[in-house]
Each structure stands twice: as C-alpha cells, then as structure tokens.
Amino acid sequence: MSDFHALKIAAVDSLTSNSVALTFEIPESLKDTFVFDAGQYITLKHQINGEEVRRAYSISSAPSSGKLTVGIKKVPNGTFSVYANEHMACGDVTEVMPPEGRFVFEKSKAAKQVMAFAAGSGITPIMSIAQTVLESNTENTFVLVFGNQTPDETMYRNALVQLQEKYADRFFIQWVYSRSSEPDCLFGRIETSTVNLITKNKFKDTAFDAYYLCGPEEMITIVSDTLKNNEVSEDKIFFELFTGTETEDTLAEDLEGKTKLEVLVDDETFSIVMDKKELVLDAVLKKNIDAPYSCQGGVCSSCIARVTEGKAEMVKNQILTDGEVAEGLILTCQAHPTTPTLKVDYDDV
Ligand code: FES
C-alpha cells in the first residue's frame, strides 16, 4: 500500500531565505502513477541521521505543467524541512509516494468563481489550484487572500505576480502582512474583518462557487466560521490544515486493557494484540506492517482505514466528516481501540 518510488530531484529553487521548491524527475514508466489533481500532496521519505523520516508536502505545480514540484518551508527545529532546505540538491534521490488528498479543484465546463485564503506555506496547494482554475476556462476568476509576515518571507511571491500579470482581469490578490506596512496591502493577520472586507465589500457582487482555505488551524477556523456566518454553505468550503493543534480532545472511553487488532492492508491480513492506550497506527507500524501514513498528526489523511468490526475512538479529527465517521472511517494515527476486538481495513477507503 505504501508504494514509495525513488525519484531524482531535478531542480532545487530557492523561494525565500527559508524555503525551497523541489522538482522531481518522473521517469516515463511512472508518469501515470504520478498524475495528480490540483491541490493534492505527496509524501516524501528519507533517511536523516540514521532515521526514516516521512513528511507530506502539497504539490505547487499545476497538473498541466508536467512538473511535480513541492514547496518546503523550514520549520524551526524541524527535521525534514531543515534537511530539505540545507542539504537536498539536484541529482539526490528520495522516496516519494504517489499523489493523494481530497483538497482538490475539479475542472468543469461551467465557469467557476473561486476564492482562496492562504497563510504562509499554505500557499503551496493554492498555487496549483489557482493556475488550474485560471487556465481551464477563460471565464473563470480567482481571488486570493494571502497572509505572510513580510513580502520577503512570502513563498511564490514572484510567481504570483507573474500570474497576476498574465491573467490581469481574472486574478486578484489581496496581500496581507503582519509585520510590514505595504502600499495596497492589508496590515495584520487574516481575520474576520479581512474576510468581510473581501466578501462583503470588494467582491460583494460575485457569487463564488468554492472557497479553498489552507494554513494554520486558527486561520481556517476564523475564515470558515465567518463565511458560514455570511450564509456560505458548508459544501462550498474546502480546507487543508498545515499544522495540527496541540490540544487533544479527551476521550469518552476508558482505555484500560488490550485489544485484538486485525488489519487488512494490500489484501493481506495481520493479527496483533495491542494496548488500548496505544494508537492503532503506532501498533501497526511497530509490527512492521506496511500501512499508509505520513504526518502522524491527524493532518494529512494518508492513514484512513475502515472499521469493519469493533469500535475505535479518535483523539482528534479535523479531516473526516460526520458522515464518514458514521460509515466507519477512522484516522488510524489518531484512533484508540475501545472494544476487545477491532478489525480495520486500509484497502476499502
Ligand atoms: S498519518 Fe496523517 S492523518 Fe494520520
């Protein structure tokens, strides 16, 4: 299931003083495997200081470009992001999982008016979505509200300016800076007043078909709540979290005792006994079962499985809808078994 492929890095481009874009070379034989939709991500795997480290990064290139590029911002004390920024070079080989993710823009024949709110490295999937929206229909428009600390720290700033020049009448950017006052830009963070200014004032006469939100949880919550308060229906709001929350929900269940866990992955069944206090994915990985995963923080959705018998409870879930949870899907990196037996199926999701 975790079908990683060794890909060579074809280009490393500096985006800002603390972020880079890595472009991978896709051999002809893997072209179909790495076809992607705008907004999806890939998981990278690399040995760093003797340890295997996996991280998920959104694809910033448009599917039409024929390129597979991710933007990686250095996270203070981060492992993968620091290594990628400081050590990865053209010609290096790293393991890459095929694209996944449900934060996608699907092209359609009808004209689409799309708005996006992004903060920091949350721009990466939005880059791909914006290009795809703009090039797929000459009637499409795209409004981007993009928050950063300063212009110099803004990933893909030049590329966005070029895109704005190319689609001058259909692509609008509202820059927002929290540490720098700039002409025609908003000062501060993206907050309720920003959303109201853009939706109820600047673009009050446009009926938007979709809203894409990508960045830290706080921004996503504020923007999404404000849109909903302004009568935007929930099914038009799509979001991708870029950082998990530190706070965990408390579990209703008492987690004493053991569970017999049966795991179906890649048509193979494994049986293990695990402590209920353990997370399902941790127990599975400890037995070297090749289950899919990436962030291990409830953010990326790689580790989804279906519960086919028994029950599990998640400590955190910001990805699965109530309907998906009701039909038995769980994020295994966030789930504890709560019954003596639990069967999960990674194949049927
Ligand atoms: S591994 Fe990313 S959500 Fe579970």
Residues whose N, C-alpha, C, O or C-beta is under 5 A from the ligand:
A	BS01	FES	Y293 S294 C295 Q296 G297 G298 V299 C300 S301 S302 C303 L331 C333
